[in-house]
């Protein structure tokens, strides 16, 4: 049964699982176990959400059995046998209001396959169509796609990787659907119905439809497929019509753009772009203030160096005369440095203020054990404590 697995799925599955576990371990260690609380809360929320879905299916759907829609149940049973699924999931039909869809899910160990009424009605005269959809959803269960999702979750949003893994899983499930169909042509017709609709698919030329894959090599077609969790339907139809068919290569430049777009799952590439904008916004909100603080620190560092001679002169004056000067002019210190920085002296405590375009620094003197003047540096008007340069806290008389 290995031929039913798309070649890249196992590799991508292993990569995402290993990376996901490593990220979870990092989060658990980094948060001192706090991530485990979040994990537990997430599981509780999952239980409530999933129980709502299962209750809706059981309360509003029709369960397939030998007594209820025996023809569909026979297709379902035959497909389970073909895929060697011994423990059969529960199968339901649910009103899809015309939607051509089906899905697989599980809850507390019980597996479910749900066919929307629209797809059942559309495939009423196409046995392969019904079996293809059943087989596709059974493929998700057989390959345990619903297991380990939480472990992989931290890395599934990664650009290219998360979407590639999702597409590989869908291709694997298409092969399961093909295995349940009597012919590749019939399986391809079932997929084509997703494009042409419940009635028009009957008049479609599968050969002409498959030939449309030539359009997928363009830049934008390549880009949007790279950020999507599903291959283009034309490609899916081409692959089930001929599993050995070579697909047109994607445009190489599309990878350069797609690598910046987080994978958004079933919400689609547009949401991924919104996520990208959001992430860029968050990074900008964090980076811009940090950059501004860096600029301020650089300017203040220059002011500390530029005013060093003034502090040196004030310290020397006090040590020699044992009194504070009445003004800067009394010590021969200019009130303005060459770069425009202004100096001001409060004579009684001999506090020196250094005013720069980025804010003010306050230098306060004190005496060390040897009687020398040392200077402490604090932020003044227009300067936040976080903007003080590291040198501001390590000033001593040289």
Secondary structure, 3 states (H helix, E strand, C coil): CHHHCCHHHHHHHHHHHHHHHHHHHHHHHHCCCHHHHHHHHHHHHHHHHHHHHHHHHHHHCEECCCCCCHHHHHHHHHHHHHCCCCCCCEEEEECCCCCCCEEEEEECCEEEEEEEHHHHHHCCCCHHHHHHHHHHHHHHHHCCCCCCHHHHHHHHCCCCHHHHHHHHHHHHHHHHHHHHCCCHHHHHHHHHHHHHCCCHHHHCCHHHHHHHHHHHHCHHHHHHHHCCCCCCHHHHHHHHHCCCCCCCCCCHHHHHHHCCCCCCHHHCHHHHHHHHHHHHHHHHHHHHHHHHHHHHHHHHHHHHHHCHHHHHHHHHHHHHHCCCCCCCHHHCCCCECCCCCEEEEECCCCEEEEEECCEEEEEEEEECCCCCEEEEEEECCCCCHHHCCHHHHCCCCC
